[in-house]
Amino acid sequence: MASHREWTTVEVATLRHGYERGLSAQCIGETLGRTKHSVHRMASKLGIRSARSDPRVAVEAFLKRQGKPLTEVVEWYQARNLARCDLAADIGIDCTTLKRFIPPDAWQSWPHNTVGRQLAAEQRRA
């Protein structure tokens, strides 16, 4: 018969933190000594969404870690000639999903001569 022990506040905080960072339910469960199903059930009960399943959660968590609004983060990446896909990868989402979060004028004004393209051009010339 399965054990139905209560969730402690520390376990709930660990669950929230793990889901916010995009950890799998399996990984969180192993850390807490709980099953993957138990982690899913408690997350659903608390209304917690995983950064893996919801790009909004991933973007919010990234911005929280950066401590800046998205517009400032976009400007920082643009000023350093980093590609949009670099920002998307740092957030943990794909580049086409990133387009939904960035204002159209910022998306269109992104520099095309990014670091990756500069390196590729230099390698072709060599």
N, C-alpha and C positions, 0 to 999 in steps of 0.2 A: 504494500500500500504506500502511496506517495505521501511525502511529508508536506504539509501546508503551513510552513512557518510564516509569520508576519514579516513584512519588509520594514527594515529599520530606516531611519532618516538618512543615515550614512549610505545605505544601499541605494536609496532613491536618488540621492545626490550623485552617486557614482553612475547610476543609470543615465541620469540627465546629462552629465558631463560626457560620458562615453558616446551617447547618441549625438550630442552636439558636435563632437569631433569626428563623427562618421565611423566609429567602431562598429563591428558586427555584433549582433545579439549573441552569437556564439562566444566571442571574445569577452564581452561584458559578463555573460553567464559564467564563464570559467573563472573570471576574476572574483565574482561574488559567490561562487559555489552554488549556482542556480542553473536550471536548464534553459536552453535557448527559447523554448516555448514559454517558460515562466517570465523571461525577460520581455518577450513580445507582448504577452498578456498584460503585464504591469505597465509597459510603455503605452499601450493602447488605452488602458484604464485612466492613465494620467494625461492622455492627449499629447504625448511626446512624439515628435516626428524625427526620423533619422535624417542626418545630412546626406546620407546615401540615397534616400528615396525622395527627398524634397529639395530641389535646388535653392529654394528661398531660405531654407534653414542653413544650407552650406554658405550662402552669401552673407546672411546675418552673422553667422559664427566667424567668418573671415573678417568682416568689418569690425566686429567686436574685438577680435585679436589685434587688428590694426589700430583701433581707436580713432578712426577717421571715417567721414562719410564716403560713399562710393565715388562721388565726383572728385574728391581729393586723391583718392587711390588711383583713379583713371588718369588724372593729370600727372601723377608721379610716374606711372608706367609709360605714358606718352613722352614725358620729358627725358626719359632714359632710353627711348627708342626700343622699348620692349613690345613684343607682339601682343595682340589681343588674346591669342591662345596661351601665352605665358601667364597672363592674369587669370584666365579660365583654369589653367592647370593648377595654379597656386590656390585657387578657391576650391578646386576639386570638382569642377563641372566641365562640360565640353564647350567649345567655342560658340556653337550655334545657340546654346542655352544662355550663354553670357549676353548675347544680343538682346534678350528680353529685359535685362536689368539696366543696360546702359542707354541713356538718352540717344535718339537717332543722330543728333548733331555731333555728339562726342564720338559715336561709332564711326560716322563718316569722316570725321576730321583726324582719325587715328593715322599716324605717319606710316607710309608704306615702306619706307626704307628702314626697317627694323634691324636690330643687331643680327638676328638670324639671317636675314637677307644679305646684309653686308658681308658676313662671314662666307656665305655661299658664293657671292660674287668674287670675293678675294680668292677662294679656292678654285673657281673656274679660271681666273686669270693666271694662277700659278702653274 
